[in-house]
Amino acid sequence: MKRLSLNLLDAEAAYYAWVAWEQEESREKHARRLRTRNKRRRIQAKLKELETYLGSRHCAAITQRGSPCKRTRRLQVDHVNGRDWTPRDLEYECRLNKYLAEAKSGVPLRWLCTHHNAVDGNDRKYGRGKYAA
């Protein structure tokens, strides 16, 4: 009989330990969710501020037919005269801070869609097109 009562006490202690662990887990999830939401809001605010320097979010490229590119999704910030740093080395929010600092200091930047940014970067890298020596 003693053994049975000890097992019940152990089970009860284990249950309360599990409940405490679940509460801690849910608090951590809630805190993580809040951090993510706040980070998303900060990033959206920085993108809005960047829009004030670069204009509305439309691709700035001109197609081969001479008409402007109509893409408004999957846009990237392009340095008109090239850059001396690698964007992948910085986290997204730090990269936005750097773009904002460059835009405020007068570095020419523009929005380009992923397609035109890749074409522009390859032309610059391999010396073709408007970047040829």
N, C-alpha and C positions, 0 to 999 in steps of 0.2 A: 504494500500500500504506500509506503514511503516513496518508493521509486516512481510510482505513478504521479504523485503530487510534484515531485521534482521535475518530471518531464513536462507537466502542465505549466509550471513556473518558467521552465526554459522556453517552452513554446510561446508563452505570453511575452517574455522578454525579447524573443526573436521577432515576434510580431511588431512590438513597439519599436524595435530597432529598424525594422523594415519600413514602418510608417515614417519614422524620422528621416530615413534615407530617401524615401519617395518625396517628402516635402523639400528636402535639400535639393534633390534633382529638379523638382519643378521650379524652385527659386532660381536655380542656375539657368534653366531654360528660359525663364521669364527675363532674367537679366541679359542673357545673350540676345533675345528677341529685341529688347529695348536698345541695346548697343547697335544692333544691325539697323533698326529703324532710324536711330539718330544718325548713323553713318550715312544712310541713304539720303536723309534730309540734307546733311552737310554737302554731299556730292551734288545733289540737285541744285542747291543754292550756288555752288561754285560754277556749275554749268550755266546757270542763268547769268551769273556775272561775266563769264567768258563770252556769252552771246552778246553782251553789250560792247565788247571790244571787236569781236569777229563778225558781228551781224547775225541775221537769222540763220537757223540751222538748215542750210541748203548747200549742196555741193557747188563749189566755185569753179569747177572745170568747164571748159567748152568742148563739146564733142567734135568729132571729125567733120560733121556736117555743118559746124559753125553755130549750132544751137546750144544753149546752156544745158547742163546735166540737170535732170529733174529729181534726182534721188534726195530723199530727206532722211533716210534711215541708214544705220551703220556708218555714221560719219566719223572721221578722224581729224585731229588737228594736224595740219601740215605746215612745216616751216618753209616759207617761200625760198629762202636762201640756203637751206640745209641747216643741220644742227650738229653739234659736236658731242652729244651725249646720247645714250641708248635708253629709250623709253622703258624697255623691259626690265631695266635695273631698278626702277622705282615702282612702288605700289601705286595703284590708280589714284588715290587721293593726293599723294605726294606729287604725282605727275600733273594733276590738275593745278596744284599750287604753283608748280614750276611754269606751266603754260600761262597762268594768270600773271605771274611775276614778269615773264617775258613780254606778254601783251602790254602790261603797264609801262614797261621800259621802252616800248616802241619797236620790238622785234616783229617783222612782218609775218603774220600767221593767217591761215585761212582754213575753212572747212573743206574737206575732200571726202568723197565716198571711198570705200575700201578699194574699189576697182581703180579709180583714177589716182589714188595715193600710191598704189603698187606700181602702176605704169610710170607715174612721175618719179618715184624713187628709183626704179630700174633705169630710167633714162639718165638720171643724175649719176647713178653708180657706175654705169658703163659708158658714159660720155656720149650718149645719143641725143638726138633732137635738140631742143633749145639749150641744153647744158653742154653741148659739144664745144671743145676748145678751138 
